[in-house]
C-alpha cells in the first residue's frame, strides 16, 4: 500500500498545513479519495462550535472494517495484520494475517448477529489484550454496533455505571486476563457489575485463563461455542453494514473534572481518516514496518494506534498482552529484538520506570531494527527523553512526542518523525488540520511573550475530522465541557507554552483532572469514592509530582464520626480500608499514593475548598502558600502543613 498523502519534507508539511487551515474541506476531501466508500459524500464539512455540531463527509456511506480489512486482501492478504505476544514469554505467540483477521472478524460479526446484536446497539467490551479483543472491536464495527471498551483495570462498579450510561445490552469479556504475575478474573468482575442490571441480555465469554467462571443459563455463552455454531452454518463471511459517515463508531469513557466519566463518541468517517492520516505521517510508516504500540486497547491510544490507524493503513501492528517489567524489565527490548520492531510507541511513565532498572535489562538485546520512537499520555521530562533517545534509539531514531486526547481521536500536536524538527519535551507543531491557539482566562488570545514564550490555555479553533461529536446521551455536557469555556473554541483542558518557532510544549491539565501514569483521573471521582467509606466526613484530592507516575494522588481526609481511628485500628489500617474502597468503586488505578488525615480542610467563607493551598502543600511548597487570611479557619493550614506526608 502506498500513502500519497505522506508528508516527506518540512516544506511539504508547511504547504500542506497552510492549505489544511485555509481550505479544510478541500484538503480532507483529497485525502478521503484514498479510502473505500460505499457512496461518496455530498458535503465534506459542516460545523459550528456553538451547538456544537460537526459533520464531516455528510451523505457518504462506508464501513471502516472494509478499509481496515477487505481492501487489503487482494494484495496483502498474507502479510501479518496482528502479531500477538503473550504475557508469558514461554507461551507461543500468534501471527494473524489480513486474510485470517478478515475471516475471524466476519465469523465473530455473525456470532454477534446470531446473538441479536443490531446496528446501533451498544456492546461493552471488557477483555485482556488478546487478539480476540481487536476482533471483537472490529466485529462490532462490521455490523454497525457501537463498541464501548472498558479497560480491564476498572472495577465492577465502574463497569456498572458505564453499562447504565450507554444502556448496553451486550457484553464481550474473557474468563480472565494475564497481566504480569497477576491473573485478573474479568468474568467474575462482570458478574458483580451485572447485579441489579436490567439491560444486558447476553454476555459472550472468551477463554483465556480458564479461571473458574459461573456461566448463567440464558445469559452467558462461550465465544468458542458460538464460533462453532457459525462454522457449522458455514457463515464465514459477513457483509459490512452500510454506515453513514457520521454514525457513531464507538463510545469511550474518560474522566473529567466532575465525578462522572463521560462517554466520548467518535464517528465512522472522520475518525477513520484522521487516525490513518496521523499514523502514516507522525510515525512515517513504511510498508512492511512493524509497529509496536504498548498501550492497552482499553484506552484511546490502543483504539487509534493499535487497531484502526495501523489496520486502515495495511500495517503490521504488534499487540502485547503483558507488562513492561514482567518477568523482568527487559520485556519490551526482548519483544523488539524478537520481531525486529521498527516503531515503538509508549508512555513516559513506562520509560521512567524502565530507566529505574538501569541499562542491564537493555543490554544483550538487539534494538537495531528500531527506526522511530514515540511517546504519549503526559509530558515527557528531558531526562527520560534523553535516555530513550540515547539508550533505546541509540541516538539515531527520531522521537515523536505526540499530544492528543480521548476527545481528539488522534494526534493533534507532534513532530513528524524525521520530517519536522524535534525538541526534547516539546510536542512541537500542529498536524495539518489543527489550528491551536493559546488564550488567557477570559478567552483572549495571548499575544505577548513572557520569559521568551507565550503561555496560556490550549484551545483549537476549527474541527479536525476526528473531533468528538458528543458525550453519549448528554450533548449539553459535551457543550459545557469543551465548547462553553471560550466561545467558538474547543478547550482542551491543558495549559501550554509556545516558543518563537511556533513549537508547543504541553504543561499539563489546568482543570481538576490528574494524569497518573498517563491515565486520566478526575479528582472529584476519587473524592466521591473516598467519601463512600463510612467513616469519611469529607475529602479533597490533588496531584503532586511523582518520579515514575508523573503525577501521584494525594488525598486529605477528614475521618471521624462513630468510626474513630482508635476503634477501627491504626491510621495505617484505615488507609488500607480507604484504598480498598477506591479500588472497589473505581479500580486500582485510582488508588491514592498518600492519604493524610486532617481535622478540617482550608475553605473560603463561602465553603469552597481552596485546592490551590492543598496542591502547594502536597507539592512540598509549604513556605509560599499565598494569601490565607480569607480562609474560614486559617489555623487549619498549619495543622495540614505539619502533618504533611
Ligand atoms: O494532559 C494531556 C495529556 O493527556 C491528556 C489526555 O488524556 P487521555 O484522554 O487519557 O489521552 C491520553 C492519550 C492520548 C491530555 O489532555 N497528554 C497526552 N499526551 C501528551 C499529554 N501531555 C503532554 N504531552 C503529551 N504528549
Boltz pocket constraint, residues with backbone or C-beta under 6 A from the ligand:
constraints:
  - pocket:
      binder: B
      contacts: [[A, 254], [A, 300], [A, 301], [A, 375], [A, 376], [A, 377], [A, 378], [A, 379], [A, 380], [A, 401], [A, 402], [A, 403], [A, 404], [A, 405], [A, 406], [A, 407], [A, 413], [A, 427], [A, 492], [A, 493], [A, 494], [A, 506], [A, 507], [A, 508], [A, 509], [A, 515], [A, 518], [A, 519], [A, 520]]
      max_distance: 6.0
